[in-house]
Amino acid sequence: MKDTTPPPTTTHYDVIIAGAGPVGLFLACELALAHCSVLILEKQQELSSPIKRFPFGIRGLSTPSVEALYRRNLLDELEVPKRLKDPHKIFVKGPKRQVGHFAGIPFYESDIDTTQWGHRVAGSTDTHLMAEMEELETVFTRRALSLGVTMVRGAAISGLSQSADAVTVQAGSSSYTGRWLVGCDGSRSVVRKAARFEFAGTEPAFTGYSAKVTIADPEQLLPGRNLTPGGMYLQSQPGYLNMLEFDGGAAHQGDQPLTLEQVQAVLRRVSGTDVTLTELHMATTWTDRARQATHYRNGRILLAGDAAHIHSPLGGQGLNLGLGDAMNLGWKLAATLQGRAPEGLLDSYEAERYPLGAQVLDWSRAQVAIMRPTPEARALNAIIRDLMQTRDGATYMAGRVWGIHTHYDLGAGHPLVGRSVPNFSFADSTTIGERLRPGKALLLDVAGSDSLATWAAGYGGQIDYITGGIQDAVAISAVLIRPDGIVAWATDGAVDLNELQQAADRWLVKRA
Ligand SMILES: Cc1cc2nc3c(=O)[nH]c(=O)nc-3n(C[C@H](O)[C@H](O)[C@H](O)COP(=O)(O)OP(=O)(O)OC[C@H]3O[C@@H](n4cnc5c(N)ncnc54)[C@H](O)[C@@H]3O)c2cc1C
């Protein structure tokens, strides 16, 4: 898909976003929804690429990502999640329905005790879904353009400078100025390097390969995921290979194309066979290098997505982490731009998102540790496998992989504070998630009271007041919900207007 935006008529924007990957595009949608002017500069001329399509372009969406898409009315636009609703049938065979893995060790739906996830109500969205990168980017691009975002493809950012009130970026022979710049330009982010963000972490243990090949003698390969003395290999579909070789990441090619001979040699080493490949259709490498920007903001420049954190794709969390960054940052940056942000709101982006990023990096490191071809790792692997076959073990793994327990530490208060609001439904069959589609804060007043309606009306349209009995058996009387769907304040008793006011002051309204 080519850029359909006419050339920009202005070079001044509220926000310039580097990179039209899923994170940059979703962030652009969030900012434009909040009426910011946004320019996306994207290096690639074309959106479409075989590596972004089935099967290599398939990504697992976690609960927070599914909720975010639902809350912006984007979920229904995606066809691939509907088609791959049961990936079990396509990727994994076996008597029990596998719904995820840790270091390749499967966990099964029938072992998970969802009653432990008390805050999930009957109308909750799916805990996880399969999506395709190309479709996600296509849908996000369509939404961004419809909201007035300007997009320039074939514009590789090469340099930048910032002053007290603006950032200027260089792309080819053009320069563009914005009040803010967000680097969503992926793992090798030029923005991160040019703005001198520190990127701290650990070096890789392996090179990973994804390749589409023709195999002369496929019977030499074992089915499923195989940990071997050389590494790991998996043939997910005939000819579609994923491999790991513990070489310290030495063979990672960057942009260099791989040859048939290289891929065959790796497959022979990791499988311990003399399997023969006759054709190489596509191949790419990756590693488990795990690094994270020590800060997500430097003056008027912010980072999100892979530009802010990289780790191995094991367990599939990078996209989810990035979409979470975008959902968290969009409304905060918009409020800052529009002069209505309470003190410290923008800095809460790093305070909330950095710890989650650090957890994901450790999650990926833990998987690498038990996949190593050493006796110690094999022993540990066997113990984890045993634990994952218990009900609590499977429930813990699913909760972590799907991000069920994701929450921010927003301090003391009702147990829902800092969590994603449960998707309460109302008598007219609408849900709280649908009410979040305009991207505004919500005050849900279950019983309906004049005092709360009047209080909300005092915020000049910044807080949408809704009232109505919820159909779920949850003891709640009022909830203040941030535009990203996170509960800022809640009560199951009488409303204390002072508490409510404090929450609004903290998240939503600048005090004079
Ligand atoms: C094999 C594999 C499997 C994975 N599986 C999963 C999974 O199941 N679940 C999951 O959550 N994650 C998964 N991931 C990770 C996920 O794909 C990434 O975390 C996600 O794509 C990051 O999105 P992003 O928008 O931050 O960066 P990217 O997708 O890398 O997008 C960055 C964009 O910036 C552009 N760009 C780069 N430099 C410049 C520049 N100088 N100027 C302008 N534009 C620039 C690029 O062209 C690109 O379009 C997987 C990754 C791999 C490699």
The ligand as a MOL file (V3000), in Angstrom:
LIG
                    3D

  0  0  0     0  0            999 V3000
M  V30 BEGIN CTAB
M  V30 COUNTS 53 58 0 0 0
M  V30 BEGIN ATOM
M  V30 1 C 10.2270 -13.3380 14.4810 0
M  V30 2 C 9.4980 -12.3540 15.3520 0
M  V30 3 C 8.2990 -12.7290 15.9800 0
M  V30 4 C 7.6330 -11.8370 16.8150 0
M  V30 5 N 6.4570 -12.2130 17.4240 0
M  V30 6 C 5.8160 -11.3550 18.2320 0
M  V30 7 C 4.5550 -11.7000 18.8440 0
M  V30 8 O 4.0160 -12.7950 18.6730 0
M  V30 9 N 3.9520 -10.7860 19.6720 0
M  V30 10 C 4.5230 -9.5610 19.8920 0
M  V30 11 O 3.9520 -8.7810 20.6790 0
M  V30 12 N 5.6790 -9.1850 19.2940 0
M  V30 13 C 6.3430 -10.0380 18.4720 0
M  V30 14 N 7.4790 -9.6530 17.8540 0
M  V30 15 C 7.9910 -8.2850 18.0720 0
M  V30 16 C 7.2280 -7.2340 17.2530 0
M  V30 17 O 7.2070 -7.5670 15.8860 0
M  V30 18 C 7.8900 -5.8700 17.4390 0
M  V30 19 O 8.0510 -5.6270 18.8190 0
M  V30 20 C 7.0210 -4.7750 16.8160 0
M  V30 21 O 7.0150 -4.9030 15.4170 0
M  V30 22 C 7.5630 -3.3940 17.1910 0
M  V30 23 O 6.8080 -2.4030 16.5440 0
M  V30 24 P 7.4230 -0.9570 16.3350 0
M  V30 25 O 6.3870 -0.1780 15.6230 0
M  V30 26 O 7.9610 -0.4560 17.6180 0
M  V30 27 O 8.7140 -1.1770 15.4250 0
M  V30 28 P 8.7980 -1.7110 13.9240 0
M  V30 29 O 7.7230 -2.6840 13.6330 0
M  V30 30 O 10.2060 -2.1390 13.7440 0
M  V30 31 O 8.5200 -0.4170 13.0470 0
M  V30 32 C 9.4740 0.6250 12.9700 0
M  V30 33 C 9.2190 1.4360 11.7200 0
M  V30 34 O 10.1540 2.5230 11.6690 0
M  V30 35 C 10.6710 2.6350 10.3560 0
M  V30 36 N 11.9880 3.2930 10.4340 0
M  V30 37 C 13.1500 2.7660 10.8660 0
M  V30 38 N 14.1340 3.6920 10.7980 0
M  V30 39 C 13.5580 4.8200 10.3450 0
M  V30 40 C 14.0670 6.1340 10.0660 0
M  V30 41 N 15.3620 6.4500 10.2250 0
M  V30 42 N 13.2170 7.0770 9.6100 0
M  V30 43 C 11.8890 6.7830 9.4220 0
M  V30 44 N 11.3730 5.5480 9.6430 0
M  V30 45 C 12.2020 4.5870 10.1160 0
M  V30 46 C 10.7440 1.1960 9.8690 0
M  V30 47 O 10.8010 1.1280 8.4540 0
M  V30 48 C 9.4510 0.6190 10.4480 0
M  V30 49 O 8.3620 0.7850 9.5760 0
M  V30 50 C 8.1670 -10.5360 17.0060 0
M  V30 51 C 9.3560 -10.1420 16.3460 0
M  V30 52 C 10.0120 -11.0330 15.5420 0
M  V30 53 C 11.2950 -10.6080 14.8560 0
M  V30 END ATOM
M  V30 BEGIN BOND
M  V30 1 1 1 2
M  V30 2 1 2 3
M  V30 3 2 2 52
M  V30 4 2 3 4
M  V30 5 1 4 5
M  V30 6 1 4 50
M  V30 7 2 5 6
M  V30 8 1 6 7
M  V30 9 1 6 13
M  V30 10 2 7 8
M  V30 11 1 7 9
M  V30 12 1 9 10
M  V30 13 2 10 11
M  V30 14 1 10 12
M  V30 15 2 12 13
M  V30 16 1 13 14
M  V30 17 1 14 15
M  V30 18 1 14 50
M  V30 19 1 15 16
M  V30 20 1 16 17
M  V30 21 1 16 18
M  V30 22 1 18 19
M  V30 23 1 18 20
M  V30 24 1 20 21
M  V30 25 1 20 22
M  V30 26 1 22 23
M  V30 27 1 23 24
M  V30 28 2 24 25
M  V30 29 1 24 26
M  V30 30 1 24 27
M  V30 31 1 27 28
M  V30 32 2 28 29
M  V30 33 1 28 30
M  V30 34 1 28 31
M  V30 35 1 31 32
M  V30 36 1 32 33
M  V30 37 1 33 34
M  V30 38 1 33 48
M  V30 39 1 34 35
M  V30 40 1 35 36
M  V30 41 1 35 46
M  V30 42 1 36 37
M  V30 43 1 36 45
M  V30 44 2 37 38
M  V30 45 1 38 39
M  V30 46 1 39 40
M  V30 47 2 39 45
M  V30 48 1 40 41
M  V30 49 2 40 42
M  V30 50 1 42 43
M  V30 51 2 43 44
M  V30 52 1 44 45
M  V30 53 1 46 47
M  V30 54 1 46 48
M  V30 55 1 48 49
M  V30 56 2 50 51
M  V30 57 1 51 52
M  V30 58 1 52 53
M  V30 END BOND
M  V30 END CTAB
M  END
